[in-house]
Amino acid sequence: MVPNTDAEEYVKKRFPHKNVRYVGNSLRPNSIDTFINGLRSVFQRKRASAVDINLHFTFTGKEPAIATVRINKGKLEVKRFHDGKADLKVTADSSFWIDFLNQRRSIPMGLLAGKLRLSGSPVHLLSFKKCFPV
């Protein structure tokens, strides 16, 4: 299983006598659609139990798209449009964002290159990241 996930916690509690085998996170998106559609699959409810944020994503470049990701006390809602008031607006070049998710680029690199813009507190991006396995 992937380390630091709700599944790991469950298995250790449910099967204390078993040895846990870890695998790498193979859920690396290769497109913006895969990222948006895959959020529900990798969402960690327990880690998100204290999180309450609303994020607006705007992707530009090769794969233009918009989305709202709402995390409220362990529940995830994903919409393909901007809904409500955003705590953080993320505008990113789609190629940069995919590279960032696949750990080939960093947030500071994107900000300096103009490939990423944040409007709102960047602390919300850390809260968002906390709700998904690394």
C-alpha positions in Angstrom: 0.0 0.0 0.0 1.0 3.6 -0.3 2.6 5.0 2.9 0.8 7.6 5.0 -2.7 6.9 3.7 -6.0 6.0 5.4 -5.6 2.5 4.0 -2.3 2.0 5.8 -3.9 3.1 9.1 -6.8 0.7 8.6 -4.6 -2.3 7.7 -2.3 -1.8 10.7 -5.3 -1.5 13.0 -7.3 -4.4 11.5 -4.4 -6.8 10.9 -1.7 -6.0 13.5 0.0 -9.4 13.1 0.6 -8.9 9.3 3.6 -7.2 7.8 2.7 -4.2 5.7 4.2 -4.0 2.2 4.6 -0.6 0.8 4.5 0.4 -2.9 5.1 3.7 -4.6 2.3 5.9 -5.6 1.5 4.8 -9.1 -1.4 7.3 -9.5 0.6 9.9 -11.3 -1.7 11.9 -13.7 -0.6 12.5 -17.2 -3.3 15.0 -18.1 -5.4 17.7 -16.4 -8.5 15.5 -17.0 -6.8 12.6 -15.2 -5.9 14.9 -12.3 -9.4 16.3 -11.9 -11.2 12.9 -12.3 -8.6 11.1 -10.1 -9.0 13.4 -7.1 -11.9 11.3 -5.7 -9.9 8.1 -6.0 -6.9 9.3 -3.9 -8.7 11.5 -1.4 -7.8 10.8 2.2 -11.0 11.4 4.3 -9.3 11.1 7.7 -6.5 13.4 6.9 -9.0 15.9 5.6 -11.3 15.7 8.7 -10.2 19.2 9.9 -9.8 20.8 6.5 -12.3 23.4 5.2 -11.2 25.0 1.9 -12.6 26.0 -1.5 -10.1 26.1 -4.3 -10.6 27.4 -7.9 -8.2 25.9 -10.5 -7.8 27.5 -13.9 -5.5 25.6 -16.3 -4.1 27.3 -19.4 -1.9 26.1 -22.2 -2.4 22.8 -24.0 -5.2 21.6 -21.8 -7.3 24.5 -20.7 -9.8 23.7 -18.0 -11.4 25.0 -14.8 -12.5 23.3 -11.7 -13.6 23.9 -8.1 -12.3 21.6 -5.4 -14.2 21.9 -2.1 -12.9 20.0 1.0 -15.1 20.2 4.0 -14.5 18.1 7.1 -13.5 14.9 5.3 -15.8 15.4 2.3 -14.6 16.1 -1.2 -16.6 17.9 -3.9 -15.2 18.4 -7.4 -16.9 20.6 -10.0 -15.9 21.4 -13.6 -16.7 25.1 -13.1 -15.9 27.8 -10.5 -18.4 27.6 -7.7 -18.6 29.9 -4.6 -16.0 32.1 -3.2 -12.4 30.7 -3.4 -10.1 30.6 -0.5 -7.3 30.1 -3.0 -7.3 30.6 -6.8 -4.6 28.6 -8.6 -3.9 29.5 -12.2 -1.3 27.3 -13.9 0.0 26.2 -17.2 -1.4 22.7 -17.7 2.0 21.2 -18.6 3.7 22.8 -15.6 1.0 21.5 -13.3 1.4 17.9 -14.6 5.1 18.2 -14.1 4.6 19.5 -10.6 2.3 16.6 -9.7 4.9 14.2 -11.1 7.6 15.9 -9.0 9.5 17.2 -12.0 8.9 20.8 -11.1 8.4 22.8 -7.9 6.0 25.6 -6.8 8.7 28.2 -6.5 10.0 27.3 -10.0 6.5 27.8 -11.4 6.0 31.1 -9.6 9.3 32.5 -10.8 8.7 31.3 -14.4 5.2 32.8 -14.5 3.7 29.3 -15.1 1.8 29.4 -11.8 -0.1 32.2 -10.1 -1.7 32.0 -6.6 -4.4 34.4 -5.4 -5.1 33.9 -1.7 -3.1 32.3 1.1 -0.6 29.7 -0.1 -1.3 27.9 3.2 -4.5 26.5 1.6 -2.3 24.7 -1.0 -0.6 22.9 1.8 -3.9 22.0 3.4 -5.0 20.7 -0.1 -1.8 18.6 -0.4 -2.3 17.1 3.0 -5.6 15.4 1.8 -3.9 13.4 -0.9 -1.0 10.8 -0.7 2.4 12.0 -1.8 
